[in-house]
Amino acid sequence: MIENDGTFSFEEKQLKKDEVNKRYAERSDRIHTIHQLLKAYCLYEKDDEYVVTDDGKVMIVDEFTGRLLPGRRYSEGLHQAIEAKEGVKVERDTQTLATITLQNYFRMYKKLAGMTGTAETEAPEFFDIYKLDVVVAPTNKPMIRQDFDDQVYKTKREKYNAVIKEIEEMRKINRPVLVGTTSVEVSETISRMLKRLGIPHNVLNAKQHQREAEIVAHAGLPGAVTIATNMAGRGTDIKLGPGVADAGGLHIIGTERHESRRIDRQLRGRAGRQGDPGSSRFYISLEDDLMRLFGSERISRVMERLGMEEGESIQHPMISRSVERAQRKVEENNFGIRKRLLEYDNVMNQQREVIYSRRRHALLGERLRDDVFDMVRDSAAQVAAQYFPEGDIEGLQNEVRNRFLADLKLEPERFQSLGEQGVADAIVAAAEEFYRRKEEKIGPELMATLEKMAMLQVIDSKWRDHLREMDDLKEGIHLRGYGQKDPLVEYKTEAFKMFMELMELIADEALNVVFKFFPERVDQLPAQRGRRPPRREDMVMTHESALGAGFDANRQAVPSDGGRQPEQPGRPAQKLQPVRVGEKIGRNDPCPCGSGKKYKNCHGA
């Protein structure tokens, strides 16, 4: 509408566009913030997905192990939304510096193997992702643990009452009990019920993880009651106290079926180890998340037909098999999600390997000069392709001065006879000559260090920006599905374009620093993890100021006098200017030249 409105001048149209773009960015941020707040309030429960520590920190809880994950934060502002929800200090947002999925991390190893007591249920995934077969090793001693069928109740209240009753019966015969819960909240609920009855017990969850060893050491004593999330004694044998084996061993009570059969098996596996006696039973209600998703209506109708009263339960192998089928469906769905995530990360993994290879190459300092001149050749080819077809010799010479601070002397007749490739070769020769003179001026060692620092600084800076843009791309790419397009294919296409832009930006910025930065000492070089490398528009070391750094117009080194610039015929003495850092222009911001294009597609290209 703005573009077609004839009442506005070009400058007014540009101002209107800038205003619209600014308003769009602000509203997009607000929508994203509201979206994250809705997720924090509706999908993330305290003492389930996360806990709030005594010092006011929101800590993520691993859903499989029940342990805290220090140093881990939800991305894209979700962690800040949860902090706002809980009324604690909202920490500043973090930026991803490196990212990789666990699958691709494991696949970096030349040889891969592992051992776990619960791999059998995940055998298809191990083979599909890692091409590993699962082999079941026989137990050291025969397993004599009794695994009872699940007890199904209508409500959670009835289920918890039945759990308490079972605990009381086990205490009467001096059997230790380990009560497994799926969340911190449920473990604290059971604890409160036991306290009201005066039953001594220990609670082990993410809030008391420091006491894990002590609690697990006493979990097998006669009459001991231990309430624990999935973290309890993983990988350890609970030692049975005196007389416990004769009484029947450790009894396991599961207060809910987990989405994964592996976690349920890990809980059951706390009892009956090394030939010890033991038993296990799971208590389920139709209000549990898993049952609400799969099959609770059918079981509810069966319970109504049987005329079951409050507190009565159903116990049948068919029910246990039905629950396992539900778990299998959830596992298949979760595997599909993980596999899809891996397909997206495979795109990033290819880019990651290229960038990390380049960075390692720069870090070791091997043949960096060859890399620099590979970039020079690519840049020269771009310049030649841009100016040769139009025969714009002056524009070509100005661009070469701007990029490489080099003089390109070409007569019109020679310009036409060389051809596009010949012009590109002439640009490379001029850049090499300037490069050689600069190396003589600052010294080979300092030049090599400048090459290394330039490559490391630029790669780190641009890769960080690229990761943020890739996160933004992944966030919204699923919307392409509404246009009957495969989001994964679209993601691969867009990611490839963005990566090619990234490689061009890295080359452009690295050449900028190498050709235009004139340090006199090593400590004047840009710090590897300090400020960003100067952009082209920030570089004051132009063709003219290069003269002040010790070069005359014919690229002859001019001896300096005590660090002062020598006077040159026809021009006043000139001081070496400092690098000025201007306001950063985002790649997706409107170009300040007024073209109406994004900066990355105009002067930032």
C-alpha positions, 0 to 999 in steps of 0.5 A, a space after each residue: 500500500 505504501 509503495 503504490 501511494 503516490 502522495 508520498 515522496 521516496 523519503 516519506 515512503 522509506 520513513 513509513 516503511 521503517 515505522 511499519 517494520 519497527 511496529 511489526 518487530 515490536 508486536 512480534 516480540 510481544 506475541 512471542 513473549 505472550 506465547 511463552 508465558 502461556 506455555 509457562 502457565 499452562 504446560 509447565 508445572 512446579 515440582 514436576 518439570 522444574 523446582 524453585 530452590 531456596 535461593 530463588 532459582 528455577 531449576 529444570 528436573 530431568 523427567 527420566 532421572 528425577 535429578 536437577 540439571 544445573 546450568 541448563 535453561 529453557 531456550 527462547 525466553 521460556 525460562 524467563 517466563 517461568 521465572 516471571 510466573 514464580 515471582 523470582 528474579 528474571 535472569 537475562 536471556 542467554 545465547 546459544 554458542 554451540 548446539 548438538 543433539 545427543 544422537 549426533 554427539 554419540 555418533 561422533 565416536 568411532 566405536 559405540 557401545 553401552 550397557 543398561 538393564 532396560 535397553 530391550 524395550 528400545 531395541 528398534 531405536 538403537 538400531 535405527 539411530 546408531 545401527 546397534 543391536 541389543 543383546 540380552 545377557 542372562 542374569 548372574 543369579 535366577 530372578 525370583 522377584 514377584 511382579 503383581 498385576 496393576 491395581 486400577 482405581 477410579 480416582 487418584 484419591 482412592 489410589 493414594 489411600 490404597 498405597 498408604 494401606 499397602 505401606 502399613 501392611 508391609 510395615 506390620 511384617 517388617 518388609 522395607 518399602 520403596 515407593 516410586 513416584 513420577 514427580 516431586 509433587 506426588 512424592 510430597 503428597 504421599 509424604 504428607 499422608 504418611 506424616 498424618 498417620 505418624 509413619 516414619 519415612 524418608 523422601 528422596 527427590 530433586 530437592 533432597 538429592 544431596 542425601 541420596 547415598 544416605 537414604 538409599 543405604 537405609 532403604 533396605 532395613 526392616 520396616 523402612 519406608 522410602 518415597 523416591 522419584 526416578 532417581 532413587 539408587 540408580 545403578 546401585 543394589 539396595 542392601 537388605 537388612 537382617 531378616 528382610 529376605 526371610 520376610 519377602 525382601 524389598 517391596 516396590 510400589 509404583 504410584 503411576 505408570 510412566 510414559 516409558 516402560 524403561 522407567 517402570 522397569 528401572 523402578 521394579 529392578 530396585 528389588 530382586 537383585 542378585 537373586 534376592 527375594 522381592 515384589 512389585 506392584 503398580 497402582 493406577 487411577 483413571 485420572 492419571 495422564 497416561 490413562 486419560 490419553 489411552 483407554 480410560 473410558 473403556 476401563 471406566 465402563 467396565 468398572 461401572 458395569 461391574 457395579 464397583 464401589 469407591 475404594 475397589 480396584 480392578 486387577 487383571 493381566 488384561 489391564 496390565 497389557 492394556 497399559 503397556 500398549 498405551 506406553 508403547 504408543 507413547 514411546 513410538 510417538 516420542 521416538 518419532 519426535 526424537 527422530 524428526 528432531 535428529 533429521 533437523 539437526 542433521 542439517 545443522 550437523 553438516 554445517 557444524 562440521 564445516 565451521 568447526 573444521 574451519 575453526 580448527 584449521 584457524 586455531 592450528 594456524 596451518 596454511 592460513 595464507 592459502 585460505 586467505 587467498 582462496 577467499 581473495 580469489 572468490 571475492 575477485 571473481 564476484 567483483 569481476 562478474 559484477 563490473 566486467 559485463 558493464 565495462 565499468 573500469 572506474 567502478 571496478 577500481 574503486 571496489 578493489 580499493 575498497 576491498 583490498 586497498 590495492 591499486 588496479 591499473 587497467 587500460 580500457 584496451 587491456 580491460 577488454 582483452 583480458 576477459 572476465 577471468 583475466 580481470 579477476 586474476 589481475 585483481 588477485 595479483 594486485 591484492 597479493 602485491 598489497 599483501 606482500 607490502 603489508 607483511 614487509 611493513 608489520 612483519 611475517 609473525 605479526 601478519 600470521 597472528 593477524 590472519 589467525 585472530 581474524 579467522 577465529 574472531 569472525 568465525 565465532 561472531 558470525 556462527 553465533 549469529 547464524 545459530 540464532 537465525 537458525 533457531 528462529 527459522 526452526 521456530 516458524 518453519 512448521 507453518 509451511 505445512 499449512 501451505 502443503 509443503 514439507 517443513 523439513 524440505 523447506 528447512 533444508 532449502 532455507 538452511 542451505 541459503 543461509 549457510 551460503 550467506 554465512 560463508 560469504 559473510 565470514 570471507 568478507 569480514 575476514 578479508 576486511 580485517 586482514 587487509 585493513 587492520 594495521 597493528 604494530 604490536 600483538 596486543 593491538 590485535 582483536 581479542 579472540 572472544 572480545 569485541 566483534 571484528 570491525 565491519 566494513 563500514 567501521 573500518 577507517 583504514 581506507 585506501 587513502 589512510 593506508 598511505 598514512 600507514 606507510 604506503 605510497 600510491 605506487 605501493 612502495 613502503 615509506 619509512 616512518 619517523 618514530 611512528 609519525 607519518 611522513 609528509 607526502 608531496 601534495 598532501 598534508 601529514 595524516 595521522 592513523 585514525 582509530 577504529 570507530 565502532 558505529 551502531 550495529 545494523 541487523 541483517 534483517 533491518 532496512 538498509 540505511 541507504 534508503 533502497 527499501 531492501 533488507 540490509 543483508 540483501 543490499 549493502 550488507 550482501 
